[in-house]
């Protein structure tokens, strides 16, 4: 009896979700499909180019998990086709066509070889989906060398064993990041898509500046756009009144702008951003969320570069937050993205000047004036202080200069009076700074790459509160001594330096920030090239 007559395939499509049910009468008169030598040979042949799939089937005795005719096999098939149909909801490429191809493959089965090929095809589709939704579609460092976050390695054999032995629908659902941030971003993605279907946010506002007392068409357009965005209740006033001012202020707060209630050029530029730009930002943020470790740490430090903030988070709640300054947007100063572990802080630190700064910034000045920056100490390779008067700086190039430079502890020190260390090969850390005025700026990308904190002492108190009943007194006593002192953290704290132009705050409010380094634009281009698409839209 031909297998095509033994195999009953029923498909249905609902909201892009596919399901496949194989008939229970597959095992015919003298042909037990999943146990035949032909099936095992077909699986082995089809899987040989894929080490993971081949290993899995060798170890399970070439038993079918997708094309098995029992209820468990049917449940796995249903779960897989539903997951493939829903991949686009996660900001991944639409895998519906791949699901349809496999369904057609199942319909056309006429031999055990065909069935083995379908079995392997489903395992490959499952692994592709599992990789993309669990650790991301892209590899960060291939998109931008400053996104140095390492992509997690998955045990793909364990994934296949998991779906083969667990509850398949739940198992597949749990492959997506389970963080509250990911779920919130997914909801915002759906909200934006729904708004796009309703026509977007309406006409852009063509004006240089609007503020209290203004009247006319531009004010109406501004009001209508903010109503569509959810910042204002419906009204038909042509005047820039107090309610409109408050709506502008709320918009500014949610977009990292100075909340003055005036719709100036910067604010209007953000208000006029197409809704698709915001949707792209959310999809990129979901991909970035997949790059993170599943567990950030019960207590951890989170630095969002585009938000210019540093936060201490305890059990999912922000317990301390301060403004930050990040690296300047130039090729050698941008702050990289990575995670590490904070081990200690140094109070009254010396600044050991990076060689790149010594040779590019200080050496040219020393050639003109050997006493330039006289607060800096010149040292040899053994750390011994060198008398500047004995050095002919003019004879050295950036490559041949043999000395290092160090700035002793002081209020003028470039690191300020405390630095927080999570030793890493990028030489990035958090620290104080004497340049306090920069924290009043709206955009704060000014440093050589390290992250400066507006309230470093308070940040230190918060960290020490876990190991001292009087953290402020402990910190201040060391500070007032003037001596460079290393203070070890009894419990090391994970530090995550991230870059999110779209995120959802603790109150569930979507937040958007500017793409300071242009990294999100690169990620979106790569996602688009990989097959991620947006729905039809208007701005």
N, C-alpha and C positions, 0 to 999 in steps of 0.2 A: 504494500500500500504506500503511495507517494506521501512524503512528509507534508506536502502542501495540503493534503486532504486531512491529515491528522492535526494540523496546526490551525487553530481558530484565533484570528487576531481582530480585536475590536478596538477601534480608536474613537476618541472624541476630543473636540477642541472647545475649551471654555476659557475665555479671557486669556488666550495664549498658553493655557496649561494643557499639557498632553498627558494622556493615560493609556496604558497598553495592558490588555488582559490576554494572556495565552490560555487557550482551552485546556481543560484538565485531562483530555483524552489523548495527549501527545504520545504517550507510550502505547504503541500499537501491538498487533498480534505477536510479532517476533522481533520487535525493535524497541529496546529500551534506550531512548535517545541519549540521555545524559551519561549513560554508562557504557556506550559502545566504544570499541577501539577507534572507530572512525572519528567520533566526536573528540576523543582525547587527542588523537593525532592532529585534527584540525586546529584545536586550541593551541597545541604546542607549536604548530607551524605558524599560525597567525600571530602568536605572541613573541616569537623568538627575537624580534628586533627591539622589543621593549623589555629590558631586564627585570623591571619591577613586576610587570604583569606575568612574565614567564615564571619568575620565582614564586609568585603567589599561587599560580595554578599547579606548579610542581609540588608545592608544599601541601596543597589541599587535595592532591590526587586527581587533579583535572575535573573536579566536581563543578557543575554549573551553579552559579549563584543568581544570574539574571534570567536565564532561559529555563530554569527548573520549573517543573509543571505544578509544584505544590503551592499552597497559599503563601508561603514565605517568599518564593520566587516571584509570585504575582505582586506581592507588597513591595518588593525591591524595584520591580519594573515601574510600578505606579509612582513610587517615590522619586526614582531617577528622572522620569519624564516630566514630572511636576517641577522638579528642581531645574531642569534644563529650560523649561518654559518660563520660569520665573527669574532666570539669571539677570535679565535686563532690569528688573526691579532693583537690583543691587548696584546698578551703574556698571555692569559688565556687558560684553557683547551679547547680543541676542543669540541664544543657542537653539531657538525653535527649529531652524532649518536642519540642524544636526539631529535633533529629535525626530523630525519627519523622515530624514534619510534612514535612520535606524529602524523606524517603523516600517518603511518600505522594504528594508532589508529583511525584516521579520516576515512580512507578507509573502516575499518571494522565495522562502525557504523550500528547497526540494531535496535536500540531502543533509546528512549529518555534518558534512563539511560546511555547508551554508550556516547551519545552526552554530557551529563552533566559531565561525567568522563573526556572527552576530553577538555571541557571548563576549568575545574579545573587544569588539567595537564598543559595547556598552561599558566594559571596564575602563577602556581608554577615555570615553566621554566622561565617566564618573571622575576619574583622576584629574582630567583637565578642569572640570568644574570645581573639584575640591581644592586644587592648587590656587585657582584664581580667586575663589571667594574667601579662602582662609589666609593666604599670605600675600595676595595681590596679583594683579595681571602683569604688572611691570616690575623691573628690577631698578630700584632707585638710582644707584650709581651710574647706570647706563643712560639715564635721562640727564643727570647733572652730577658732575664729580663732587660737588659740595654736599650732595645728599648722600652722606657716607653711611647711612643706616643699613646694616646688613640684613638681607632678607632671610627669614627663618627657613630652615630645611625641614621638610615633612618626611615622615616615615610612611611612604606610600603603600608599602606592604601592610602596615598597620591600618591604614585607611581602608583598604580592601577587606581586611579581616573584620574591621569594625562594622562596615555596612553588611557584611555577610552574616554576622552573629548578633548584631543589635537590632533595635526597632528602627527600620530604615527611614521612615519619615522624620522621626525625631533626630536620628543621627545626621541626616542631611541638613536639617534645619540648624543644628548646632555647629555646623562647619563655618558658618558666618561668624564674624566677631560678635561676642555677646556683651560687649560694653554698652553702657547706657548712651554714650556718645554716638556710637554707630547706629543704634536704634533711633535716636533722635534725628540724626542726619537723614536716615532713610525716610522718616516721616516728613521732614522738610522737603526732600526730593519729591515725594508724592504731592505735597501741597503746591510746590512750584509748578509741577507738571499740570495739575488741575487748573491752576491760574492761567497757564499758557493756553489751555484748551478754551478758557473763557475769554481769551483775547489779550492777555498780558496786563500791563499796568497803564496802558493808554499813551497818549502823545507825550513826547519829551517836553521839557520846560526850556524854552529858548530865551534866556535872560542872563545877564552878567551877575545880577545881585537882586535879591528880594528880601525885604525886611518889614518890620512892623509899620503899618500905615500905607504900604503899597497897595495899589488897586489895579484891576484890569485883567485882560486875557491870560497873561502869564501867571498871575496869582491863581486864577481858576484852574489852569493846567497843573500847577503845583498842588493845589488842594485835591484835585481829582486823582492825581498819581499817588498821593499819600493815603487817600481813601482806599484805593485799590490795593495798596501795600498793607493796609490794616492799621495805620497810625492815626486815623481820624474817622469820626462818624460822618455819615452823609450830611452834606449841607450844600447850599448854592451861593454862598457869599462870594463877592468879588474882592473882598478886602482881606489884607494880611492881618487878621485879628489875633487875639491872645490864644485861641484854640489852635490856630494854624502854627503860631510860634511854638507852642508846646509840642505839637506834632513834629515839627522840624527838629526840635531839641531831642525828642525821643529817637528820631531817626539817626541823628548825629551820635547819640550815645551807643546805638546798636551798630554803628559803622566806624567806631574808633575816631570820631571827629570831635573837635572842640565844641561842646554843647552850648553854644551861645544863642541858639534860636534864630540865627540869621542865615538865610540861604545864599551864601556867597558862592564864588566860583567853584571851590573845592567841594562844598556840599552839593551843589547842583550837578556837578560831574558824577557824583555817586548816586544821586537820585535818578539821573538820566541813564544810568547803566542799564542795558537791556536785561530783561528777566532771565534770558538764557545765559548771560554771564554769571548770574547768581547760581543758576542750576549747574553750570559747569563747575563752579567753585565747590558746591556741595558734593558732586560726583567725585571730584579730585580729593576732597576731604575724606570720603568713604574709602577711596583707594589708599590714602595715607593711613587711615585707621587700621587697614588690613596689614600694613607694614609693621605695626607696633607689636610688642609682646602682649600676649593675652592678659597677663597680670602686670600692671605697672608698679605695684607695690602698695601695701596697706598705707604706708606713708611714703610720699614721693614729692619731688620738686618738678614742676612743669613750667618750662619757659616757652611761651609761644612768641616766636620772633615777630610775626606780623602784628601782634597785639601789643608788643613792647611791654610785656608783663612777665613777672616771675611769681609763681604761686607755690605754697606748701599745701599739699592735699593730704588730709587724714581721713581714711575710710570713706573716700569719695566726696568729702566736703572740703571746700577751700577754707583753711584756717589762718592763712596769712597771704597777703598779696601786696606787691609793690611794683612801681614802674621800673622799666629797664631801658637800657641803651644797648643796641646790638651793633654788629660790624657794619662799616660803611659799605655801600654798594659799589665795590671795586673788586677786581679779580683776586686780589691778595688779602682782602679784609673781610669778606663776607663770612658770617658765622655759619659753620657747618651744622647739619642736623644729625644727631646721634643720641644714644643713651649710654649712661655709665653710672657709676656708684660714688656718691660723695662720702669720703672717708674722714676728712678733718677740715678744720679751718685754721688759718694763720692770722693771728692778731698782731698788728704792727709789722706788716710784711715788708721785706725788701722787694724791689722790682728788679728782676734779672732780665735785662732788656733783650728781646729776641734779636738774633744776629741780623735778620733782615732789616730791622729798624736801625740797628747800630750802623750798618754799612750804607743804607739808603738815606737815612735822615740825619744821623749824627756825624758820621765821618766827613761829609762835605763841609759841615760847619766847623769841625775841628781843624780842617786844613786851613780855613780862613782865620780861625782864632782858637788856639790851643786851650784857652780857658772858657770856651763856650760851654754852657750847661755845667757850670762848675759844681753844681750839687750832685752830679753823677760821679761815681767812683770808677776809675779805670783799673782793670785787673788782668793778670796773665792767666795762662791755662791752669795754674795751680791755685787760683783765687787770691794771689798776692797783689796788694795794691801797688800800682805803678804811678810814679811821679810824672805828670804830664809834661813837665819842663824837660824831661829827658827823652821825649819822643818827637821825632820828625814825622808828623802826620802826612806831609806832602808826598812821602815816598811810597805810601800804601794805596792799593786799589781795594775795591770791595772784596775781591777774592783773597788778596794777600794780607789783609789787616789781621794781626795776630791777637788782638785784645778783645776782652768782653767789657760790658758796662753794667753797673749796678747802682740803683738808687736806694740809699739807706731808708729805714723807716722814718716817716715824718708826715705831717698833715699835707705836705706838698707832693707826697709820693703818688705816682700815677695810678697805683692800686688803692689809694686811700689808706684806710687804717685796718682793713680786714679783707681777706680773700677766702673763698670757699672752694676746696679742692676735690675734684674727682679725676685723678690722674688719667690722662688720655694722650694719645699720640698726636693730637691736634693742638695740644697746649692751650686748651680752652678752659676757662673757669669763670666763676662769678666773683665780682669784687666791688668794693667801694670806689669812689672817684672824687677828686677835688673839684671836678667840673660839674657842679650841681645845677647850673642854669640849663643844661641840656634836657633835664627831665621835664621842663615846662613846655617843651616843643611837642607838637602833635605827632610828627613822625620823628623817630629817634634812632637813626642808623648812622652812628658817628665813630664807633670804636675801631680798634685794629682787629677785632674779631671776638674778643672776650665779651662777656655780658656784664654790664655795670648795673648796680642796684641803687635805687633812690633811697631806700631805707635799709642799709646793710646791717646796722647795729640791731634793729628790730628783727631782721631776718635771722641774725645770729641768736638773739634771745629765744626766738621761736624754736630753732633747732635744738638749743641746749635745754629747753623746758622738759624734754624727755629724760634728761639725765641729771638735772639739778633742781632743787626746790627753790633756788634763788638764781635763775639764769642771768638776769640783768646784773646782779651784784658780781657774779663770777666773771662775766664778760668785761664789765667796767673795771674791775680790779686789775685784770691783765692789761687792758687797754691803757690804764693810767700809769702802769709801770714803764711804758715806753719800750719794753723789750720785745723783740720778735719771739713769738710764742706759738707753738703748734698745739692745738686743742683737738684731741681725737674724739670722734663721735662714737659713743658706746654702741649705738645701733646705726649702721651705715644706711644711707638714704639714696635710693635710685633717683637719678636725674634724667629727665627726658627733655631734650631740646628739640622742639617740633616747629612746624611752619604751617599754620592753618589760616587760610583766608576766609574759611567758613567753619563755624562751630556753633554749638548750642550751649547757652550758659546754664547755670544751676536752676534758674527759674523757667527753663524751657524756651527761652527767647532766642531765635536765630540771630547770630552775630556775623558780620562780614567785615573784612579788612582788605586793605590794598595789597597787591602782589609786589611786595617791596623789592625782591630780587628777580622777579620774573620767572620763578620756578614753577608756579602753578600753570602758567601758560605753556611751558614745556611739557608738563605732565599731561595736560589736556590734549595737546597735539599728539602725544604718544598714545593716549587712550583712544583718540579718534582714529589713528592709524591702525590700532589693534581691533577696531570694529565697534567701538562705543558710539552710539548716535543719540541725538536729541529728538524729541517729538517736534512736529510742526509748531511754529511759534510766531508771535508778533512781539515787538519790544514793549 
